[in-house]
């Protein structure tokens, strides 16, 4: 069960010293045992040897915490990190994966690395200090809706997607610029570590729940802001007001995060998780893929989401291109590229296919340019290929010369002939919907006592 003695870092307020960005880069180089992913052999990212770190002392109240937490820095660097001892390597890697996945979809989130002490066989989570971090303030709900405090919609949506069960105030807070940060991901992927306390259905992706964020409706957590506290639903929140669910700022942040999640191709989920998990990676990538698939199925039932997509077509095309670059160039552990250079082209093609699937869901044209790229294999065959076959063939078609296409020069995502787009997208989406419906059917057979308790936020 989540413990309220888990370190929250909420008492850590020391400002990060100047020059942290440049020193962090230098640090990663000094502790790298390999070159980058461009080398002939591409090893998995290795834990950092924490014996080389310079300790700046235990954090305040560390003696009362269930984890040992101290402030550290790398040699020749002034950047401060928090080093938290973790009981098992599986727990350490799970938290590392969760926090870095949030940094992927919310780039301003703090970096997390994995540490190891060989002689004691102990693993550590290293979290870069968030300058001026403090818990979310009480009795200031209007500041989360008038632009004073930003990023709550991003963080809440990301935490919901990775099934976070311990999002207490202090595990989420503000930095010196009043931007929301989520730290301490010890209870992310809750259904995978709770011994049945938080089954998948308790954190299921559903439009009804997304519409009510940040308030729990069908979602169950041990701590969630000040709404769930140690498993009990509070009568009201002193952090946010009930009208935040329809607030323009919160909704825009929520929709931006949902849109990015929908853009991630299956094979990227697999590559990403594989960087963190030497064993058991498929369980986590399948979990994320399933949630993305269900999210796409429910997308049209999310209040205001379709209007947001339609009203921001040009902006979202740019966002899709930018996020594709973010995924392609994402680095973990300071020097490990999730994708090797040789994988960039194929990833880009799959990312374009994924983008077109999202557009098809909202009945939008395939793209915003006039370039046509014909899919490999021509029209519909007598025996329809599988969804995976379609994705591979469609991705391959981006790399093949076409008699019907010109070189893309506008920088926008290329267009697929609309009839081909409709055929491929319908097959893929139909396959994913069937999969999601089967999963929902299985989850609905869970015992009824796994449902979230009733309360004022329903």
TORKOL-4160 file (C-alpha; in steps of 0.2 Angstrom, whole numbers, padded with zeros to 4 digits, m for minus):
458
<pt num="1" X="0000" Y="0000" Z="0000"/>
<pt num="2" X="0007" Y="0017" Z="m0003"/>
<pt num="3" X="0014" Y="0025" Z="0012"/>
<pt num="4" X="0013" Y="0043" Z="0017"/>
<pt num="5" X="0030" Y="0042" Z="0024"/>
<pt num="6" X="0037" Y="0040" Z="0006"/>
<pt num="7" X="0048" Y="0055" Z="0002"/>
<pt num="8" X="0039" Y="0069" Z="m0006"/>
<pt num="9" X="0053" Y="0082" Z="m0008"/>
<pt num="10" X="0041" Y="0095" Z="m0003"/>
<pt num="11" X="0053" Y="0102" Z="0009"/>
<pt num="12" X="0067" Y="0104" Z="m0003"/>
<pt num="13" X="0067" Y="0123" Z="m0008"/>
<pt num="14" X="0086" Y="0126" Z="m0012"/>
<pt num="15" X="0087" Y="0135" Z="m0028"/>
<pt num="16" X="0097" Y="0127" Z="m0042"/>
<pt num="17" X="0114" Y="0136" Z="m0044"/>
<pt num="18" X="0118" Y="0145" Z="m0061"/>
<pt num="19" X="0124" Y="0135" Z="m0076"/>
<pt num="20" X="0115" Y="0119" Z="m0073"/>
<pt num="21" X="0111" Y="0116" Z="m0091"/>
<pt num="22" X="0129" Y="0116" Z="m0097"/>
<pt num="23" X="0135" Y="0107" Z="m0082"/>
<pt num="24" X="0122" Y="0093" Z="m0084"/>
<pt num="25" X="0129" Y="0090" Z="m0101"/>
<pt num="26" X="0147" Y="0089" Z="m0095"/>
<pt num="27" X="0142" Y="0078" Z="m0081"/>
<pt num="28" X="0133" Y="0065" Z="m0092"/>
<pt num="29" X="0149" Y="0063" Z="m0103"/>
<pt num="30" X="0160" Y="0061" Z="m0088"/>
<pt num="31" X="0150" Y="0046" Z="m0081"/>
<pt num="32" X="0147" Y="0038" Z="m0098"/>
<pt num="33" X="0154" Y="0020" Z="m0100"/>
<pt num="34" X="0149" Y="0020" Z="m0119"/>
<pt num="35" X="0147" Y="0033" Z="m0133"/>
<pt num="36" X="0130" Y="0037" Z="m0140"/>
<pt num="37" X="0119" Y="0026" Z="m0150"/>
<pt num="38" X="0129" Y="0030" Z="m0166"/>
<pt num="39" X="0142" Y="0017" Z="m0160"/>
<pt num="40" X="0143" Y="0000" Z="m0169"/>
<pt num="41" X="0136" Y="m0009" Z="m0153"/>
<pt num="42" X="0121" Y="m0001" Z="m0145"/>
<pt num="43" X="0121" Y="m0006" Z="m0126"/>
<pt num="44" X="0107" Y="m0002" Z="m0115"/>
<pt num="45" X="0109" Y="0013" Z="m0104"/>
<pt num="46" X="0119" Y="0008" Z="m0088"/>
<pt num="47" X="0115" Y="0014" Z="m0070"/>
<pt num="48" X="0127" Y="0028" Z="m0065"/>
<pt num="49" X="0140" Y="0023" Z="m0051"/>
<pt num="50" X="0134" Y="0033" Z="m0036"/>
<pt num="51" X="0150" Y="0031" Z="m0028"/>
<pt num="52" X="0157" Y="0045" Z="m0039"/>
<pt num="53" X="0144" Y="0058" Z="m0033"/>
<pt num="54" X="0147" Y="0071" Z="m0021"/>
<pt num="55" X="0135" Y="0071" Z="m0007"/>
<pt num="56" X="0128" Y="0088" Z="0000"/>
<pt num="57" X="0120" Y="0080" Z="0015"/>
<pt num="58" X="0104" Y="0072" Z="0019"/>
<pt num="59" X="0088" Y="0081" Z="0016"/>
<pt num="60" X="0078" Y="0089" Z="0030"/>
<pt num="61" X="0067" Y="0075" Z="0040"/>
<pt num="62" X="0076" Y="0062" Z="0030"/>
<pt num="63" X="0077" Y="0051" Z="0046"/>
<pt num="64" X="0059" Y="0049" Z="0046"/>
<pt num="65" X="0057" Y="0044" Z="0028"/>
<pt num="66" X="0056" Y="0026" Z="0023"/>
<pt num="67" X="0069" Y="0030" Z="0009"/>
<pt num="68" X="0086" Y="0038" Z="0012"/>
<pt num="69" X="0086" Y="0054" Z="0002"/>
<pt num="70" X="0101" Y="0065" Z="0000"/>
<pt num="71" X="0107" Y="0080" Z="m0011"/>
<pt num="72" X="0121" Y="0076" Z="m0023"/>
<pt num="73" X="0130" Y="0083" Z="m0037"/>
<pt num="74" X="0142" Y="0076" Z="m0050"/>
<pt num="75" X="0160" Y="0081" Z="m0050"/>
<pt num="76" X="0164" Y="0097" Z="m0059"/>
<pt num="77" X="0145" Y="0102" Z="m0059"/>
<pt num="78" X="0135" Y="0113" Z="m0048"/>
<pt num="79" X="0119" Y="0105" Z="m0053"/>
<pt num="80" X="0110" Y="0098" Z="m0038"/>
<pt num="81" X="0101" Y="0081" Z="m0039"/>
<pt num="82" X="0091" Y="0071" Z="m0026"/>
<pt num="83" X="0097" Y="0053" Z="m0023"/>
<pt num="84" X="0083" Y="0042" Z="m0017"/>
<pt num="85" X="0087" Y="0024" Z="m0012"/>
<pt num="86" X="0075" Y="0011" Z="m0019"/>
<pt num="87" X="0072" Y="m0006" Z="m0012"/>
<pt num="88" X="0073" Y="m0017" Z="m0028"/>
<pt num="89" X="0079" Y="m0014" Z="m0046"/>
<pt num="90" X="0062" Y="m0017" Z="m0053"/>
<pt num="91" X="0054" Y="m0003" Z="m0042"/>
<pt num="92" X="0069" Y="0008" Z="m0047"/>
<pt num="93" X="0067" Y="0005" Z="m0065"/>
<pt num="94" X="0048" Y="0007" Z="m0065"/>
<pt num="95" X="0049" Y="0024" Z="m0057"/>
<pt num="96" X="0063" Y="0029" Z="m0069"/>
<pt num="97" X="0053" Y="0024" Z="m0084"/>
<pt num="98" X="0037" Y="0033" Z="m0077"/>
<pt num="99" X="0046" Y="0049" Z="m0074"/>
<pt num="100" X="0056" Y="0049" Z="m0090"/>
<pt num="101" X="0040" Y="0045" Z="m0100"/>
<pt num="102" X="0032" Y="0061" Z="m0092"/>
<pt num="103" X="0047" Y="0071" Z="m0098"/>
<pt num="104" X="0045" Y="0064" Z="m0115"/>
<pt num="105" X="0027" Y="0071" Z="m0117"/>
<pt num="106" X="0030" Y="0086" Z="m0105"/>
<pt num="107" X="0047" Y="0092" Z="m0110"/>
<pt num="108" X="0049" Y="0104" Z="m0095"/>
<pt num="109" X="0048" Y="0091" Z="m0082"/>
<pt num="110" X="0063" Y="0087" Z="m0072"/>
<pt num="111" X="0076" Y="0073" Z="m0078"/>
<pt num="112" X="0077" Y="0057" Z="m0069"/>
<pt num="113" X="0092" Y="0045" Z="m0070"/>
<pt num="114" X="0096" Y="0028" Z="m0062"/>
<pt num="115" X="0110" Y="0025" Z="m0050"/>
<pt num="116" X="0118" Y="0010" Z="m0043"/>
<pt num="117" X="0130" Y="0006" Z="m0029"/>
<pt num="118" X="0139" Y="m0010" Z="m0033"/>
<pt num="119" X="0146" Y="m0016" Z="m0017"/>
<pt num="120" X="0129" Y="m0016" Z="m0008"/>
<pt num="121" X="0119" Y="m0020" Z="m0024"/>
<pt num="122" X="0107" Y="m0005" Z="m0020"/>
<pt num="123" X="0098" Y="0005" Z="m0034"/>
<pt num="124" X="0094" Y="0024" Z="m0033"/>
<pt num="125" X="0083" Y="0036" Z="m0042"/>
<pt num="126" X="0092" Y="0052" Z="m0046"/>
<pt num="127" X="0080" Y="0067" Z="m0049"/>
<pt num="128" X="0087" Y="0084" Z="m0055"/>
<pt num="129" X="0082" Y="0098" Z="m0043"/>
<pt num="130" X="0067" Y="0108" Z="m0047"/>
<pt num="131" X="0072" Y="0126" Z="m0043"/>
<pt num="132" X="0060" Y="0133" Z="m0030"/>
<pt num="133" X="0050" Y="0118" Z="m0029"/>
<pt num="134" X="0035" Y="0119" Z="m0016"/>
<pt num="135" X="0019" Y="0110" Z="m0014"/>
<pt num="136" X="0003" Y="0116" Z="m0023"/>
<pt num="137" X="m0004" Y="0131" Z="m0013"/>
<pt num="138" X="m0020" Y="0130" Z="m0004"/>
<pt num="139" X="m0035" Y="0142" Z="m0006"/>
<pt num="140" X="m0029" Y="0149" Z="m0022"/>
<pt num="141" X="m0040" Y="0140" Z="m0035"/>
<pt num="142" X="m0041" Y="0155" Z="m0047"/>
<pt num="143" X="m0023" Y="0155" Z="m0050"/>
<pt num="144" X="m0024" Y="0138" Z="m0058"/>
<pt num="145" X="m0036" Y="0145" Z="m0071"/>
<pt num="146" X="m0031" Y="0163" Z="m0074"/>
<pt num="147" X="m0013" Y="0159" Z="m0080"/>
<pt num="148" X="m0004" Y="0163" Z="m0064"/>
<pt num="149" X="0000" Y="0144" Z="m0061"/>
<pt num="150" X="0002" Y="0134" Z="m0077"/>
<pt num="151" X="0004" Y="0115" Z="m0082"/>
<pt num="152" X="m0008" Y="0107" Z="m0070"/>
<pt num="153" X="m0018" Y="0100" Z="m0085"/>
<pt num="154" X="m0002" Y="0093" Z="m0092"/>
<pt num="155" X="0004" Y="0085" Z="m0076"/>
<pt num="156" X="m0013" Y="0078" Z="m0071"/>
<pt num="157" X="m0016" Y="0070" Z="m0088"/>
<pt num="158" X="0001" Y="0062" Z="m0089"/>
<pt num="159" X="m0001" Y="0055" Z="m0072"/>
<pt num="160" X="m0018" Y="0048" Z="m0076"/>
<pt num="161" X="m0011" Y="0040" Z="m0092"/>
<pt num="162" X="0003" Y="0031" Z="m0082"/>
<pt num="163" X="m0009" Y="0026" Z="m0069"/>
<pt num="164" X="m0002" Y="0035" Z="m0054"/>
<pt num="165" X="m0009" Y="0031" Z="m0037"/>
<pt num="166" X="0001" Y="0042" Z="m0026"/>
<pt num="167" X="m0001" Y="0060" Z="m0033"/>
<pt num="168" X="m0002" Y="0068" Z="m0016"/>
<pt num="169" X="0002" Y="0087" Z="m0014"/>
<pt num="170" X="0021" Y="0087" Z="m0012"/>
<pt num="171" X="0023" Y="0074" Z="m0026"/>
<pt num="172" X="0016" Y="0087" Z="m0037"/>
<pt num="173" X="0020" Y="0106" Z="m0034"/>
<pt num="174" X="0026" Y="0122" Z="m0042"/>
<pt num="175" X="0043" Y="0128" Z="m0047"/>
<pt num="176" X="0050" Y="0146" Z="m0045"/>
<pt num="177" X="0041" Y="0151" Z="m0061"/>
<pt num="178" X="0024" Y="0144" Z="m0055"/>
<pt num="179" X="0025" Y="0129" Z="m0067"/>
<pt num="180" X="0018" Y="0113" Z="m0061"/>
<pt num="181" X="0030" Y="0098" Z="m0059"/>
<pt num="182" X="0027" Y="0080" Z="m0054"/>
<pt num="183" X="0040" Y="0072" Z="m0045"/>
<pt num="184" X="0042" Y="0055" Z="m0036"/>
<pt num="185" X="0034" Y="0042" Z="m0048"/>
<pt num="186" X="0036" Y="0027" Z="m0035"/>
<pt num="187" X="0017" Y="0022" Z="m0038"/>
<pt num="188" X="0015" Y="0025" Z="m0056"/>
<pt num="189" X="0009" Y="0009" Z="m0066"/>
<pt num="190" X="m0001" Y="0005" Z="m0050"/>
<pt num="191" X="m0010" Y="m0010" Z="m0057"/>
<pt num="192" X="0007" Y="m0018" Z="m0060"/>
<pt num="193" X="0014" Y="m0016" Z="m0042"/>
<pt num="194" X="m0001" Y="m0015" Z="m0030"/>
<pt num="195" X="m0005" Y="m0034" Z="m0027"/>
<pt num="196" X="m0023" Y="m0031" Z="m0033"/>
<pt num="197" X="m0026" Y="m0015" Z="m0023"/>
<pt num="198" X="m0027" Y="m0005" Z="m0039"/>
<pt num="199" X="m0032" Y="m0016" Z="m0053"/>
<pt num="200" X="m0032" Y="m0010" Z="m0071"/>
<pt num="201" X="m0051" Y="m0006" Z="m0071"/>
<pt num="202" X="m0048" Y="0006" Z="m0056"/>
<pt num="203" X="m0037" Y="0017" Z="m0068"/>
<pt num="204" X="m0045" Y="0013" Z="m0084"/>
<pt num="205" X="m0045" Y="0026" Z="m0099"/>
<pt num="206" X="m0062" Y="0032" Z="m0101"/>
<pt num="207" X="m0070" Y="0048" Z="m0109"/>
<pt num="208" X="m0081" Y="0051" Z="m0094"/>
<pt num="209" X="m0066" Y="0051" Z="m0082"/>
<pt num="210" X="m0055" Y="0062" Z="m0094"/>
<pt num="211" X="m0070" Y="0074" Z="m0094"/>
<pt num="212" X="m0069" Y="0076" Z="m0075"/>
<pt num="213" X="m0051" Y="0078" Z="m0073"/>
<pt num="214" X="m0043" Y="0083" Z="m0061"/>
<pt num="215" X="m0057" Y="0075" Z="m0051"/>
<pt num="216" X="m0059" Y="0056" Z="m0049"/>
<pt num="217" X="m0075" Y="0049" Z="m0055"/>
<pt num="218" X="m0070" Y="0031" Z="m0060"/>
<pt num="219" X="m0052" Y="0033" Z="m0055"/>
<pt num="220" X="m0046" Y="0026" Z="m0039"/>
<pt num="221" X="m0030" Y="0032" Z="m0030"/>
<pt num="222" X="m0022" Y="0031" Z="m0013"/>
<pt num="223" X="m0018" Y="0050" Z="m0014"/>
<pt num="224" X="m0023" Y="0062" Z="m0028"/>
<pt num="225" X="m0020" Y="0080" Z="m0024"/>
<pt num="226" X="m0030" Y="0083" Z="m0009"/>
<pt num="227" X="m0045" Y="0074" Z="m0016"/>
<pt num="228" X="m0040" Y="0056" Z="m0012"/>
<pt num="229" X="m0031" Y="0056" Z="0005"/>
<pt num="230" X="m0024" Y="0039" Z="0010"/>
<pt num="231" X="m0038" Y="0030" Z="0000"/>
<pt num="232" X="m0052" Y="0041" Z="0006"/>
<pt num="233" X="m0062" Y="0054" Z="m0004"/>
<pt num="234" X="m0062" Y="0071" Z="0003"/>
<pt num="235" X="m0077" Y="0081" Z="0004"/>
<pt num="236" X="m0069" Y="0096" Z="m0006"/>
<pt num="237" X="m0053" Y="0101" Z="m0013"/>
<pt num="238" X="m0043" Y="0116" Z="m0006"/>
<pt num="239" X="m0032" Y="0117" Z="m0021"/>
<pt num="240" X="m0043" Y="0117" Z="m0036"/>
<pt num="241" X="m0062" Y="0122" Z="m0038"/>
<pt num="242" X="m0075" Y="0112" Z="m0047"/>
<pt num="243" X="m0076" Y="0123" Z="m0062"/>
<pt num="244" X="m0058" Y="0120" Z="m0067"/>
<pt num="245" X="m0064" Y="0105" Z="m0077"/>
<pt num="246" X="m0071" Y="0117" Z="m0090"/>
<pt num="247" X="m0058" Y="0130" Z="m0089"/>
<pt num="248" X="m0050" Y="0135" Z="m0105"/>
<pt num="249" X="m0032" Y="0135" Z="m0099"/>
<pt num="250" X="m0034" Y="0118" Z="m0090"/>
<pt num="251" X="m0043" Y="0110" Z="m0105"/>
<pt num="252" X="m0030" Y="0117" Z="m0118"/>
<pt num="253" X="m0016" Y="0109" Z="m0107"/>
<pt num="254" X="m0026" Y="0093" Z="m0106"/>
<pt num="255" X="m0029" Y="0092" Z="m0124"/>
<pt num="256" X="m0011" Y="0096" Z="m0129"/>
<pt num="257" X="m0006" Y="0081" Z="m0118"/>
<pt num="258" X="m0019" Y="0069" Z="m0125"/>
<pt num="259" X="m0015" Y="0074" Z="m0143"/>
<pt num="260" X="0004" Y="0070" Z="m0140"/>
<pt num="261" X="m0001" Y="0053" Z="m0132"/>
<pt num="262" X="m0011" Y="0049" Z="m0147"/>
<pt num="263" X="0004" Y="0052" Z="m0159"/>
<pt num="264" X="0015" Y="0039" Z="m0151"/>
<pt num="265" X="0017" Y="0024" Z="m0163"/>
<pt num="266" X="0017" Y="0006" Z="m0156"/>
<pt num="267" X="0035" Y="0003" Z="m0161"/>
<pt num="268" X="0041" Y="0018" Z="m0152"/>
<pt num="269" X="0032" Y="0013" Z="m0135"/>
<pt num="270" X="0042" Y="m0003" Z="m0137"/>
<pt num="271" X="0058" Y="0005" Z="m0141"/>
<pt num="272" X="0056" Y="0017" Z="m0127"/>
<pt num="273" X="0052" Y="0005" Z="m0113"/>
<pt num="274" X="0066" Y="m0007" Z="m0119"/>
<pt num="275" X="0078" Y="0007" Z="m0114"/>
<pt num="276" X="0073" Y="0006" Z="m0096"/>
<pt num="277" X="0068" Y="m0013" Z="m0093"/>
<pt num="278" X="0081" Y="m0026" Z="m0097"/>
<pt num="279" X="0068" Y="m0039" Z="m0093"/>
<pt num="280" X="0049" Y="m0038" Z="m0093"/>
<pt num="281" X="0048" Y="m0023" Z="m0105"/>
<pt num="282" X="0034" Y="m0030" Z="m0115"/>
<pt num="283" X="0022" Y="m0030" Z="m0100"/>
<pt num="284" X="0024" Y="m0011" Z="m0099"/>
<pt num="285" X="0024" Y="m0007" Z="m0118"/>
<pt num="286" X="0008" Y="m0017" Z="m0120"/>
<pt num="287" X="0001" Y="m0007" Z="m0105"/>
<pt num="288" X="0005" Y="0009" Z="m0113"/>
<pt num="289" X="m0001" Y="0004" Z="m0131"/>
<pt num="290" X="m0017" Y="m0003" Z="m0124"/>
<pt num="291" X="m0020" Y="0014" Z="m0115"/>
<pt num="292" X="m0016" Y="0024" Z="m0131"/>
<pt num="293" X="m0027" Y="0013" Z="m0141"/>
<pt num="294" X="m0042" Y="0015" Z="m0129"/>
<pt num="295" X="m0039" Y="0034" Z="m0129"/>
<pt num="296" X="m0040" Y="0035" Z="m0147"/>
<pt num="297" X="m0057" Y="0025" Z="m0147"/>
<pt num="298" X="m0064" Y="0037" Z="m0134"/>
<pt num="299" X="m0057" Y="0053" Z="m0142"/>
<pt num="300" X="m0073" Y="0058" Z="m0150"/>
<pt num="301" X="m0082" Y="0057" Z="m0133"/>
<pt num="302" X="m0070" Y="0068" Z="m0124"/>
<pt num="303" X="m0079" Y="0085" Z="m0121"/>
<pt num="304" X="m0072" Y="0098" Z="m0132"/>
<pt num="305" X="m0058" Y="0088" Z="m0139"/>
<pt num="306" X="m0065" Y="0087" Z="m0157"/>
<pt num="307" X="m0068" Y="0105" Z="m0157"/>
<pt num="308" X="m0050" Y="0109" Z="m0151"/>
<pt num="309" X="m0043" Y="0097" Z="m0165"/>
<pt num="310" X="m0053" Y="0106" Z="m0178"/>
<pt num="311" X="m0050" Y="0123" Z="m0172"/>
<pt num="312" X="m0031" Y="0121" Z="m0171"/>
<pt num="313" X="m0027" Y="0111" Z="m0187"/>
<pt num="314" X="m0012" Y="0121" Z="m0192"/>
<pt num="315" X="m0005" Y="0122" Z="m0175"/>
<pt num="316" X="m0007" Y="0104" Z="m0172"/>
<pt num="317" X="0002" Y="0099" Z="m0188"/>
<pt num="318" X="0017" Y="0109" Z="m0181"/>
<pt num="319" X="0015" Y="0101" Z="m0164"/>
<pt num="320" X="0015" Y="0084" Z="m0172"/>
<pt num="321" X="0031" Y="0088" Z="m0182"/>
<pt num="322" X="0039" Y="0095" Z="m0166"/>
<pt num="323" X="0034" Y="0080" Z="m0155"/>
<pt num="324" X="0040" Y="0068" Z="m0169"/>
<pt num="325" X="0057" Y="0076" Z="m0167"/>
<pt num="326" X="0056" Y="0076" Z="m0148"/>
<pt num="327" X="0053" Y="0057" Z="m0149"/>
<pt num="328" X="0067" Y="0054" Z="m0162"/>
<pt num="329" X="0080" Y="0063" Z="m0152"/>
<pt num="330" X="0075" Y="0059" Z="m0134"/>
<pt num="331" X="0090" Y="0055" Z="m0123"/>
<pt num="332" X="0090" Y="0045" Z="m0107"/>
<pt num="333" X="0103" Y="0043" Z="m0093"/>
<pt num="334" X="0112" Y="0058" Z="m0101"/>
<pt num="335" X="0119" Y="0050" Z="m0116"/>
<pt num="336" X="0108" Y="0035" Z="m0122"/>
<pt num="337" X="0097" Y="0039" Z="m0138"/>
<pt num="338" X="0081" Y="0029" Z="m0137"/>
<pt num="339" X="0082" Y="0028" Z="m0156"/>
<pt num="340" X="0098" Y="0024" Z="m0166"/>
<pt num="341" X="0102" Y="0035" Z="m0181"/>
<pt num="342" X="0098" Y="0020" Z="m0192"/>
<pt num="343" X="0080" Y="0019" Z="m0185"/>
<pt num="344" X="0076" Y="0037" Z="m0188"/>
<pt num="345" X="0068" Y="0035" Z="m0205"/>
<pt num="346" X="0057" Y="0020" Z="m0201"/>
<pt num="347" X="0051" Y="0029" Z="m0185"/>
<pt num="348" X="0047" Y="0045" Z="m0194"/>
<pt num="349" X="0037" Y="0035" Z="m0206"/>
<pt num="350" X="0027" Y="0026" Z="m0193"/>
<pt num="351" X="0024" Y="0042" Z="m0184"/>
<pt num="352" X="0017" Y="0049" Z="m0199"/>
<pt num="353" X="0005" Y="0034" Z="m0201"/>
<pt num="354" X="0000" Y="0037" Z="m0182"/>
<pt num="355" X="m0003" Y="0055" Z="m0186"/>
<pt num="356" X="m0015" Y="0051" Z="m0200"/>
<pt num="357" X="m0024" Y="0038" Z="m0189"/>
<pt num="358" X="m0028" Y="0052" Z="m0177"/>
<pt num="359" X="m0034" Y="0064" Z="m0191"/>
<pt num="360" X="m0045" Y="0050" Z="m0198"/>
<pt num="361" X="m0053" Y="0048" Z="m0181"/>
<pt num="362" X="m0058" Y="0066" Z="m0181"/>
<pt num="363" X="m0063" Y="0065" Z="m0200"/>
<pt num="364" X="m0050" Y="0077" Z="m0205"/>
<pt num="365" X="m0041" Y="0077" Z="m0222"/>
<pt num="366" X="m0025" Y="0067" Z="m0221"/>
<pt num="367" X="m0014" Y="0082" Z="m0220"/>
<pt num="368" X="m0012" Y="0101" Z="m0223"/>
<pt num="369" X="m0002" Y="0100" Z="m0239"/>
<pt num="370" X="m0006" Y="0095" Z="m0257"/>
<pt num="371" X="0007" Y="0082" Z="m0259"/>
<pt num="372" X="0001" Y="0064" Z="m0263"/>
<pt num="373" X="0010" Y="0048" Z="m0258"/>
<pt num="374" X="0003" Y="0032" Z="m0264"/>
<pt num="375" X="0003" Y="0017" Z="m0252"/>
<pt num="376" X="0013" Y="0002" Z="m0257"/>
<pt num="377" X="0003" Y="m0012" Z="m0264"/>
<pt num="378" X="m0011" Y="m0002" Z="m0272"/>
<pt num="379" X="m0029" Y="m0005" Z="m0268"/>
<pt num="380" X="m0039" Y="m0016" Z="m0256"/>
<pt num="381" X="m0035" Y="m0035" Z="m0258"/>
<pt num="382" X="m0047" Y="m0049" Z="m0258"/>
<pt num="383" X="m0040" Y="m0054" Z="m0241"/>
<pt num="384" X="m0038" Y="m0039" Z="m0230"/>
<pt num="385" X="m0021" Y="m0038" Z="m0221"/>
<pt num="386" X="m0019" Y="m0036" Z="m0203"/>
<pt num="387" X="m0018" Y="m0020" Z="m0194"/>
<pt num="388" X="0001" Y="m0022" Z="m0191"/>
<pt num="389" X="0003" Y="m0027" Z="m0210"/>
<pt num="390" X="m0006" Y="m0011" Z="m0215"/>
<pt num="391" X="0005" Y="0000" Z="m0203"/>
<pt num="392" X="0021" Y="m0008" Z="m0210"/>
<pt num="393" X="0015" Y="m0006" Z="m0228"/>
<pt num="394" X="0009" Y="0011" Z="m0226"/>
<pt num="395" X="0025" Y="0016" Z="m0217"/>
<pt num="396" X="0036" Y="0009" Z="m0230"/>
<pt num="397" X="0027" Y="0018" Z="m0243"/>
<pt num="398" X="0033" Y="0035" Z="m0236"/>
<pt num="399" X="0051" Y="0029" Z="m0241"/>
<pt num="400" X="0047" Y="0022" Z="m0258"/>
<pt num="401" X="0047" Y="0033" Z="m0274"/>
<pt num="402" X="0029" Y="0036" Z="m0281"/>
<pt num="403" X="0023" Y="0041" Z="m0299"/>
<pt num="404" X="0010" Y="0052" Z="m0290"/>
<pt num="405" X="0020" Y="0062" Z="m0278"/>
<pt num="406" X="0032" Y="0076" Z="m0278"/>
<pt num="407" X="0046" Y="0080" Z="m0265"/>
<pt num="408" X="0039" Y="0087" Z="m0249"/>
<pt num="409" X="0045" Y="0105" Z="m0247"/>
<pt num="410" X="0033" Y="0113" Z="m0236"/>
<pt num="411" X="0039" Y="0104" Z="m0220"/>
<pt num="412" X="0022" Y="0098" Z="m0216"/>
<pt num="413" X="0017" Y="0080" Z="m0213"/>
<pt num="414" X="0015" Y="0072" Z="m0231"/>
<pt num="415" X="m0003" Y="0067" Z="m0236"/>
<pt num="416" X="m0009" Y="0050" Z="m0242"/>
<pt num="417" X="m0022" Y="0049" Z="m0255"/>
<pt num="418" X="m0038" Y="0051" Z="m0246"/>
<pt num="419" X="m0046" Y="0034" Z="m0252"/>
<pt num="420" X="m0030" Y="0025" Z="m0247"/>
<pt num="421" X="m0030" Y="0035" Z="m0231"/>
<pt num="422" X="m0048" Y="0030" Z="m0227"/>
<pt num="423" X="m0045" Y="0011" Z="m0231"/>
<pt num="424" X="m0029" Y="0010" Z="m0221"/>
<pt num="425" X="m0035" Y="0020" Z="m0206"/>
<pt num="426" X="m0052" Y="0011" Z="m0205"/>
<pt num="427" X="m0044" Y="m0006" Z="m0205"/>
<pt num="428" X="m0031" Y="m0001" Z="m0191"/>
<pt num="429" X="m0043" Y="0009" Z="m0180"/>
<pt num="430" X="m0056" Y="m0005" Z="m0182"/>
<pt num="431" X="m0043" Y="m0018" Z="m0176"/>
<pt num="432" X="m0038" Y="m0007" Z="m0162"/>
<pt num="433" X="m0056" Y="m0004" Z="m0157"/>
<pt num="434" X="m0059" Y="m0023" Z="m0157"/>
<pt num="435" X="m0044" Y="m0025" Z="m0146"/>
<pt num="436" X="m0049" Y="m0012" Z="m0134"/>
<pt num="437" X="m0067" Y="m0019" Z="m0132"/>
<pt num="438" X="m0060" Y="m0036" Z="m0128"/>
<pt num="439" X="m0049" Y="m0028" Z="m0115"/>
<pt num="440" X="m0064" Y="m0018" Z="m0108"/>
<pt num="441" X="m0074" Y="m0034" Z="m0108"/>
<pt num="442" X="m0061" Y="m0043" Z="m0097"/>
<pt num="443" X="m0059" Y="m0029" Z="m0085"/>
<pt num="444" X="m0078" Y="m0027" Z="m0083"/>
<pt num="445" X="m0077" Y="m0044" Z="m0075"/>
<pt num="446" X="m0066" Y="m0038" Z="m0060"/>
<pt num="447" X="m0075" Y="m0038" Z="m0043"/>
<pt num="448" X="m0087" Y="m0024" Z="m0040"/>
<pt num="449" X="m0077" Y="m0018" Z="m0025"/>
<pt num="450" X="m0063" Y="m0012" Z="m0036"/>
<pt num="451" X="m0074" Y="0003" Z="m0042"/>
<pt num="452" X="m0070" Y="0020" Z="m0036"/>
<pt num="453" X="m0080" Y="0026" Z="m0020"/>
<pt num="454" X="m0094" Y="0038" Z="m0023"/>
<pt num="455" X="m0092" Y="0056" Z="m0018"/>
<pt num="456" X="m0095" Y="0074" Z="m0022"/>
<pt num="457" X="m0084" Y="0073" Z="m0038"/>
<pt num="458" X="m0095" Y="0061" Z="m0047"/>
